[in-house]
Amino acid sequence: MKKLFKYIIPAAFFLILLFKPDSAYADEKEATIAKGVYIDTVDIGGMTVKEAQAALKKHIESLRGKSFAVLIGDATLVVTMEELDYKYEPNNYIEQAVKLGKAGNLIQRYKDNKDIEHGKKVYPLTYTYNEDKLMKILEKAAEKYKVKPKNATFTRKNGEFIFTDHELGSRMDVESTFITVKEKLDNWNRLDFIVQAHMVDVLPQYTREDLEKCTTILGEFTTEYKDSSEDRAANLANGARLINNAVLYPGDVFSSLDYLLPFTLENGYYMAGSYNAGRIEQTIGGGACQVTTTLYNAVLRAELEIVERHAHSMTVSYVDLAYDAAIAENSKNFKFKNNLDLPILIEAFSRDRVITFRIWGHETRPENRTVKFENKVLKEIAPPAEDKVTKDPTKPESYKKVTQKAKYGYVAELYKIVYEDGVEVSRELVNKSVYNAEPAHVTIGTKKNSN
């Protein structure tokens, strides 16, 4: 019996060990993890739970601090993994690791310890990132770093066209670049990396070949200023210089004031006569209205869209009624729009006291179609009989001088008439213009005779 008891006791002890519950190893947070245990590439062997948690947190923070670069043409976009919400999926690996070799029955613990002895135990992590954020980052960069193409342009010099070639633009193909970056991230080796963005060429809207079609005169007009002063003549020549070789692409709106301002000596202008409140006064840039009037008539013949046009306050001598286009800083402008399918070029020049505007473009109007313009006077307004008198105390009472002749006022209309094969097919009202009547302006002396 004693001999049998001798064998029963060790066997019972073995069974107790074999089926010893996990609770026997309480307070796992203070327990250390067996040597040779890794979570991903982090060696947590010999650590407590808290130490392993800290090590894993440090590991993910180091990964989130890493970055990759996307080369977008000449620019570089740097993206950190933190921007993509890079993280690992939740797990209980630390809880498993601390029990490794300690939990379960004796056979399980023995097996775990032998496995660690023969090679490290690795718990793999599954990482995730926000693909939507990646797409938005790439889309924003594509907009920021796109290179806009440049349209071809042209000028006229010495009677010849000079063409400037268009330039290609470029932009990032977001979809294909996203796929390339995603492939790298899905197989990331934890090192910084560089991706070459997929770039595509962007054609300009108008190439040199387009502009080479725009070499026909669509509209032309000329006015004279043979009786103008030297300063007024210089102002007209300066206005033509400032507008010459302006190019308008389809949809562009030409603003005369944008080209002609400022009316200053530094901008090439001189003092000359212009209308102001019913009288002619000397102002810097006087005569600029003849520039815009000449351009207006060329634009009408090119059949471009008139956006803004104003009649003068009184009649002018260089065009008939309703053919004029006045400008005045802050109140009157002449604007028109290129409503054609291809660009136009405005050529302007002044010589021998004649100013000329030509609108060059691509002619698409049929040859059997012609356009004429006619004005119609609706009303004539006689000037007031009473003169506008200005008193000059420096002149004797006998002094009297007419400084401005009386002007008749008018109401007039301008019509555009279209003919096909010589037969009128349409008549359209272009504008209705009102010109004020103005009495004679007289200056008289008021200085009394000292005798």
C-alpha positions as CSV (number, residue, x, y, z in Angstrom):
1,M,0.0,0.0,0.0
2,K,2.8,2.4,0.9
3,K,4.4,1.5,-2.4
4,L,1.3,2.4,-4.3
5,F,0.9,5.7,-2.5
6,K,4.4,6.5,-3.5
7,Y,3.3,6.6,-7.2
8,I,-0.1,8.0,-6.7
9,I,1.0,11.3,-5.1
10,P,3.4,12.4,-8.0
11,A,0.8,11.5,-10.6
12,A,-1.8,13.6,-8.8
13,F,0.6,16.5,-8.7
14,F,1.2,16.1,-12.4
15,L,-2.5,16.2,-13.1
16,I,-2.9,19.3,-11.0
17,L,-0.2,21.0,-13.0
18,L,-1.7,19.7,-16.2
19,F,-5.1,21.2,-15.6
20,K,-4.0,24.2,-13.5
21,P,-6.3,27.2,-14.4
22,D,-5.1,30.5,-15.9
23,S,-6.2,32.3,-12.9
24,A,-3.2,30.8,-11.1
25,Y,-1.2,33.3,-13.0
26,A,-3.0,36.4,-11.9
27,D,-1.9,39.9,-12.2
28,E,-0.6,39.5,-15.8
29,K,0.2,43.2,-16.0
30,E,3.1,42.7,-13.7
31,A,4.2,39.5,-15.5
32,T,6.9,39.7,-18.2
33,I,6.6,38.4,-21.7
34,A,8.7,35.5,-22.7
35,K,12.0,36.2,-24.6
36,G,11.8,36.0,-28.4
37,V,8.3,37.3,-28.8
38,Y,7.6,40.0,-31.4
39,I,4.6,42.0,-32.5
40,D,5.4,42.9,-36.1
41,T,9.0,44.0,-35.8
42,V,8.8,45.1,-32.2
43,D,10.7,42.9,-29.8
44,I,8.5,42.8,-26.7
45,G,10.3,39.9,-25.0
46,G,11.0,40.5,-21.3
47,M,8.6,43.4,-21.2
48,T,5.6,43.9,-19.0
49,V,2.2,44.6,-20.5
50,K,2.6,48.3,-20.0
51,E,6.1,48.3,-21.4
52,A,4.9,46.3,-24.5
53,Q,2.0,48.7,-25.0
54,A,4.4,51.7,-24.8
55,A,6.7,50.0,-27.3
56,L,3.9,49.3,-29.7
57,K,2.7,52.9,-29.4
58,K,6.1,54.2,-30.2
59,H,6.4,51.8,-33.1
60,I,3.2,53.1,-34.8
61,E,4.1,56.7,-34.1
62,S,7.4,56.2,-35.8
63,L,5.6,54.7,-38.8
64,R,3.1,57.5,-38.9
65,G,6.0,60.0,-39.0
66,K,7.4,58.4,-42.1
67,S,6.6,59.9,-45.5
68,F,6.6,59.4,-49.2
69,A,7.1,61.8,-52.0
70,V,5.1,62.2,-55.3
71,L,7.0,63.9,-58.0
72,I,4.6,66.0,-60.0
73,G,6.4,67.5,-62.9
74,D,9.0,69.9,-61.4
75,A,7.1,69.9,-58.0
76,T,7.3,67.5,-55.1
77,L,4.4,66.6,-52.9
78,V,5.4,65.1,-49.5
79,V,2.8,63.1,-47.6
80,T,3.2,61.7,-44.1
81,M,1.6,58.4,-43.1
82,E,-0.1,60.3,-40.3
83,E,-2.0,62.4,-42.9
84,L,-3.5,59.1,-44.2
85,D,-4.6,58.0,-40.7
86,Y,-2.1,55.1,-40.8
87,K,-2.8,52.7,-38.0
88,Y,-3.0,49.0,-37.1
89,E,-6.2,47.1,-36.6
90,P,-7.2,46.4,-33.0
91,N,-5.9,43.1,-31.5
92,N,-5.2,41.3,-28.3
93,Y,-1.6,40.2,-29.1
94,I,-0.1,41.6,-25.9
95,E,-2.6,39.7,-23.8
96,Q,-1.7,36.6,-25.8
97,A,2.0,37.2,-25.5
98,V,2.0,37.6,-21.8
99,K,0.3,34.2,-21.4
100,L,2.6,32.6,-23.8
101,G,4.5,29.7,-22.0
102,K,2.5,30.4,-18.9
103,A,-1.2,29.7,-19.7
104,G,-2.9,26.5,-20.6
105,N,-2.0,23.1,-19.5
106,L,1.5,21.8,-19.0
107,I,1.7,20.3,-22.5
108,Q,0.6,23.7,-24.0
109,R,3.1,25.6,-22.0
110,Y,5.8,23.2,-22.8
111,K,5.0,23.4,-26.5
112,D,4.9,27.3,-26.5
113,N,8.3,27.5,-24.8
114,K,9.9,25.0,-27.2
115,D,8.5,27.0,-30.1
116,I,10.1,30.2,-28.8
117,E,13.4,28.4,-28.2
118,H,13.6,27.2,-31.8
119,G,12.6,30.6,-33.3
120,K,11.0,33.9,-32.4
121,K,7.3,34.1,-32.0
122,V,5.9,36.8,-34.3
123,Y,2.4,38.3,-34.1
124,P,1.7,40.0,-37.4
125,L,-0.1,43.4,-37.5
126,T,-2.6,44.4,-40.1
127,Y,-2.2,48.1,-41.1
128,T,-4.8,50.3,-42.6
129,Y,-4.9,53.9,-44.1
130,N,-7.6,56.2,-45.4
131,E,-7.8,55.8,-49.1
132,D,-10.3,58.7,-49.4
133,K,-7.8,61.1,-47.8
134,L,-5.1,59.9,-50.2
135,M,-7.4,60.6,-53.1
136,K,-8.2,64.1,-51.8
137,I,-4.6,64.9,-51.2
138,L,-3.7,63.9,-54.8
139,E,-6.7,65.8,-56.3
140,K,-5.7,69.0,-54.4
141,A,-2.1,68.6,-55.5
142,A,-3.1,68.0,-59.1
143,E,-5.0,71.4,-59.1
144,K,-2.1,73.2,-57.3
145,Y,0.7,71.9,-59.5
146,K,-1.0,71.9,-62.9
147,V,0.8,73.8,-65.6
148,K,-1.6,75.8,-67.7
149,P,-1.0,75.6,-71.5
150,K,-0.4,78.9,-73.3
151,N,-2.3,79.8,-76.4
152,A,-0.5,80.7,-79.5
153,T,-0.5,84.4,-80.2
154,F,0.3,86.8,-83.1
155,T,1.2,90.4,-83.9
156,R,1.6,92.5,-87.0
157,K,4.9,94.3,-87.6
158,N,5.9,96.1,-90.8
159,G,2.9,94.7,-92.6
160,E,3.7,91.1,-91.7
161,F,2.2,88.6,-89.2
162,I,4.5,87.2,-86.5
163,F,3.3,84.1,-84.8
164,T,4.3,82.8,-81.4
165,D,3.9,79.0,-80.9
166,H,1.6,77.6,-78.3
167,E,3.0,75.9,-75.3
168,L,1.7,72.6,-73.9
169,G,0.5,72.4,-70.3
170,S,0.6,69.4,-68.0
171,R,-1.5,67.9,-65.2
172,M,-1.3,64.9,-63.0
173,D,-3.6,62.0,-63.9
174,V,-5.0,61.5,-60.4
175,E,-6.5,58.0,-61.0
176,S,-3.4,56.3,-62.3
177,T,-1.2,58.1,-59.8
178,F,-3.5,56.9,-57.0
179,I,-3.2,53.3,-58.1
180,T,0.6,53.5,-58.2
181,V,0.8,55.0,-54.7
182,K,-1.7,52.5,-53.4
183,E,0.4,49.6,-54.6
184,K,3.4,51.0,-52.8
185,L,1.4,51.5,-49.6
186,D,-0.2,48.1,-49.7
187,N,3.2,46.5,-49.9
188,W,5.1,49.0,-47.8
189,N,8.5,48.0,-46.5
190,R,8.5,50.7,-43.8
191,L,11.0,52.9,-45.7
192,D,10.4,56.3,-47.3
193,F,9.7,56.0,-51.0
194,I,9.2,58.2,-54.1
195,V,6.5,57.8,-56.7
196,Q,6.6,59.5,-60.1
197,A,3.2,60.9,-60.8
198,H,1.5,60.0,-64.1
199,M,1.5,63.2,-66.1
200,V,-0.5,64.0,-69.2
201,D,-0.1,66.9,-71.7
202,V,-2.7,69.6,-71.8
203,L,-3.3,71.2,-75.2
204,P,-4.0,74.9,-75.3
205,Q,-7.4,76.0,-76.7
206,Y,-5.8,77.8,-79.6
207,T,-2.7,76.6,-81.5
208,R,-0.5,78.3,-84.0
209,E,-2.3,76.5,-86.7
210,D,-5.6,78.1,-85.5
211,L,-4.1,81.6,-85.6
212,E,-2.6,81.1,-89.1
213,K,-6.2,81.0,-90.3
214,C,-6.9,84.5,-88.8
215,T,-5.3,86.6,-91.4
216,T,-8.3,88.2,-93.2
217,I,-9.5,91.7,-92.5
218,L,-13.0,91.4,-91.0
219,G,-13.6,95.1,-90.5
220,E,-11.6,98.3,-91.2
221,F,-12.3,102.0,-90.7
222,T,-10.4,105.3,-91.1
223,T,-11.0,108.8,-89.8
224,E,-9.0,112.0,-90.4
225,Y,-7.8,114.7,-88.1
226,K,-6.1,117.1,-90.5
227,D,-7.3,120.3,-88.7
228,S,-6.3,119.1,-85.2
229,S,-3.6,120.7,-83.1
230,E,-0.2,119.0,-82.8
231,D,-1.1,117.9,-79.3
232,R,-4.4,116.4,-80.3
233,A,-2.8,114.6,-83.2
234,A,-0.2,113.2,-80.8
235,N,-3.0,111.9,-78.5
236,L,-4.6,110.0,-81.4
237,A,-1.3,108.5,-82.4
238,N,-0.7,107.5,-78.8
239,G,-4.1,105.8,-78.5
240,A,-3.5,103.8,-81.7
241,R,-0.1,102.7,-80.2
242,L,-1.6,101.6,-77.0
243,I,-4.3,99.4,-78.7
244,N,-2.3,98.1,-81.6
245,N,-1.8,94.3,-81.6
246,A,-4.4,93.6,-79.0
247,V,-5.5,90.0,-79.3
248,L,-8.9,88.8,-78.2
249,Y,-9.6,85.1,-77.9
250,P,-13.2,83.9,-78.2
251,G,-15.3,85.2,-75.4
252,D,-12.9,88.0,-74.4
253,V,-14.3,91.5,-73.9
254,F,-12.3,94.4,-75.1
255,S,-12.5,97.5,-72.8
256,S,-11.1,100.7,-74.4
257,L,-10.4,102.3,-71.0
258,D,-8.3,99.3,-70.0
259,Y,-6.0,100.0,-72.9
260,L,-6.1,103.8,-72.9
261,L,-5.9,104.7,-69.3
262,P,-4.3,106.5,-67.5
263,F,-4.7,109.8,-69.3
264,T,-1.4,111.2,-68.0
265,L,1.7,112.8,-69.5
266,E,3.7,109.8,-68.4
267,N,1.4,107.6,-70.5
268,G,2.2,109.6,-73.7
269,Y,-0.7,112.1,-73.7
270,Y,-0.9,115.9,-74.1
271,M,-3.4,118.6,-73.4
272,A,-6.0,118.9,-76.1
273,G,-9.7,119.8,-76.5
274,S,-12.5,117.6,-75.2
275,Y,-16.2,117.9,-74.3
276,N,-17.1,118.7,-70.7
277,A,-20.6,119.9,-69.6
278,G,-21.4,121.4,-73.0
279,R,-18.1,123.1,-73.7
280,I,-14.8,122.3,-75.1
281,E,-12.0,122.3,-72.5
282,Q,-8.3,121.4,-72.6
283,T,-7.7,118.1,-70.9
284,I,-4.9,115.6,-70.9
285,G,-5.8,113.0,-73.5
286,G,-8.2,115.1,-75.5
287,G,-9.0,113.4,-78.8
288,A,-9.2,109.9,-77.4
289,C,-12.8,109.7,-78.4
290,Q,-11.8,109.8,-82.0
291,V,-9.7,106.7,-81.3
292,T,-12.6,104.7,-79.9
293,T,-15.0,106.0,-82.6
294,T,-12.7,104.8,-85.4
295,L,-12.4,101.4,-83.6
296,Y,-16.2,101.3,-83.1
297,N,-16.8,101.5,-86.9
298,A,-14.2,98.8,-87.6
299,V,-15.9,96.5,-85.0
300,L,-19.3,97.2,-86.6
301,R,-18.0,96.0,-90.0
302,A,-16.4,93.0,-88.4
303,E,-19.9,92.2,-87.0
304,L,-18.6,91.7,-83.4
305,E,-20.8,92.0,-80.4
306,I,-21.1,95.5,-79.0
307,V,-21.1,95.4,-75.2
308,E,-21.1,99.1,-74.3
309,R,-21.2,102.3,-76.4
310,H,-22.1,105.9,-75.7
311,A,-22.9,108.8,-78.0
312,H,-21.1,112.1,-77.4
313,S,-22.9,114.8,-75.6
314,M,-22.7,117.0,-78.7
315,T,-22.0,116.2,-82.4
316,V,-18.5,115.5,-83.6
317,S,-17.0,116.4,-87.0
318,Y,-15.1,113.3,-87.9
319,V,-18.0,110.9,-88.3
320,D,-21.7,111.2,-89.1
321,L,-24.5,111.1,-86.5
322,A,-24.7,107.8,-84.6
323,Y,-21.4,106.5,-85.8
324,D,-19.5,107.8,-82.8
325,A,-18.3,106.1,-79.6
326,A,-17.4,108.4,-76.7
327,I,-15.3,107.6,-73.7
328,A,-14.8,109.4,-70.4
329,E,-13.0,108.1,-67.4
330,N,-15.4,106.7,-64.7
331,S,-18.5,107.3,-66.9
332,K,-18.3,106.2,-70.5
333,N,-16.5,103.3,-72.1
334,F,-16.5,101.4,-75.4
335,K,-16.5,97.7,-75.1
336,F,-17.0,94.8,-77.5
337,K,-16.8,91.0,-77.3
338,N,-15.1,88.5,-79.6
339,N,-18.2,86.4,-80.4
340,L,-16.3,84.4,-83.1
341,D,-14.9,80.9,-82.9
342,L,-11.2,82.0,-83.3
343,P,-9.0,84.8,-82.0
344,I,-8.9,88.3,-83.6
345,L,-6.1,90.8,-83.7
346,I,-6.7,94.6,-83.6
347,E,-4.2,96.5,-85.8
348,A,-4.1,100.3,-85.2
349,F,-1.9,102.9,-86.8
350,S,-1.8,106.6,-87.4
351,R,0.0,108.4,-90.2
352,D,-0.4,111.6,-92.3
353,R,-3.2,112.7,-89.9
354,V,-5.3,109.6,-90.5
355,I,-6.0,106.9,-88.0
356,T,-6.9,103.4,-89.1
357,F,-8.2,100.3,-87.3
358,R,-8.3,96.8,-88.8
359,I,-9.8,93.8,-87.2
360,W,-8.0,90.6,-88.4
361,G,-9.6,87.2,-88.0
362,H,-10.9,84.1,-89.8
363,E,-13.5,85.0,-92.4
364,T,-16.5,82.6,-92.4
365,R,-19.1,84.9,-93.9
366,P,-20.4,83.9,-97.4
367,E,-19.1,85.9,-100.3
368,N,-22.6,86.7,-101.6
369,R,-23.3,88.5,-98.3
370,T,-22.6,92.2,-97.8
371,V,-23.2,94.6,-94.9
372,K,-23.9,98.3,-95.0
373,F,-24.7,100.9,-92.3
374,E,-27.1,103.8,-92.6
375,N,-28.1,106.5,-90.2
376,K,-31.4,108.2,-89.9
377,V,-32.0,111.6,-88.3
378,L,-35.3,111.6,-86.3
379,K,-35.1,115.1,-84.9
380,E,-33.2,118.3,-85.2
381,I,-33.0,120.6,-82.2
382,A,-32.1,124.2,-82.6
383,P,-29.6,125.8,-80.2
384,P,-31.0,128.2,-77.6
385,A,-31.1,131.8,-78.8
386,E,-29.5,133.2,-75.7
387,D,-25.7,132.9,-75.6
388,K,-23.8,131.4,-72.7
389,V,-21.8,134.4,-71.5
390,T,-18.6,134.3,-69.5
391,K,-17.4,137.5,-68.0
392,D,-13.7,138.4,-68.0
393,P,-12.7,141.2,-65.6
394,T,-9.3,141.5,-67.2
395,K,-10.9,142.6,-70.6
396,P,-12.4,146.0,-71.3
397,E,-16.2,146.4,-71.6
398,S,-15.8,146.7,-75.4
399,Y,-14.3,143.1,-75.6
400,K,-16.6,140.4,-77.0
401,K,-15.5,137.0,-78.4
402,V,-17.3,133.9,-79.5
403,T,-15.3,131.1,-78.0
404,Q,-17.6,128.3,-79.2
405,K,-20.1,128.3,-82.0
406,A,-23.7,127.3,-81.3
407,K,-24.4,123.6,-82.0
408,Y,-27.6,122.0,-83.2
409,G,-28.8,118.9,-81.3
410,Y,-30.1,115.7,-82.9
411,V,-31.8,112.4,-82.3
412,A,-30.5,109.8,-84.7
413,E,-30.5,106.1,-85.3
414,L,-28.0,103.8,-86.9
415,Y,-29.1,100.7,-88.9
416,K,-27.2,97.6,-90.1
417,I,-28.5,96.3,-93.4
418,V,-27.6,92.9,-94.7
419,Y,-27.7,92.0,-98.4
420,E,-27.5,88.6,-100.1
421,D,-26.8,88.6,-103.8
422,G,-27.6,92.3,-103.7
423,V,-31.0,91.8,-102.2
424,E,-31.8,93.2,-98.7
425,V,-32.6,90.4,-96.3
426,S,-32.5,92.2,-92.9
427,R,-32.4,95.7,-91.3
428,E,-31.4,96.0,-87.7
429,L,-31.3,98.9,-85.3
430,V,-27.7,99.3,-84.0
431,N,-28.1,102.3,-81.8
432,K,-30.2,105.4,-81.0
433,S,-28.1,108.5,-80.2
434,V,-29.1,111.8,-78.7
435,Y,-26.9,114.9,-79.1
436,N,-27.6,118.0,-77.1
437,A,-28.1,121.5,-78.6
438,E,-25.7,124.1,-77.2
439,P,-25.9,127.9,-77.5
440,A,-22.9,130.0,-78.6
441,H,-20.4,130.6,-75.9
442,V,-19.3,134.2,-75.6
443,T,-16.7,135.9,-73.5
444,I,-17.2,139.6,-72.7
445,G,-15.0,142.1,-70.9
446,T,-16.2,143.8,-67.7
447,K,-13.2,146.0,-67.0
448,K,-14.4,149.6,-66.9
449,N,-12.5,152.4,-68.7
450,S,-10.4,154.3,-66.2
451,N,-11.2,157.6,-68.0
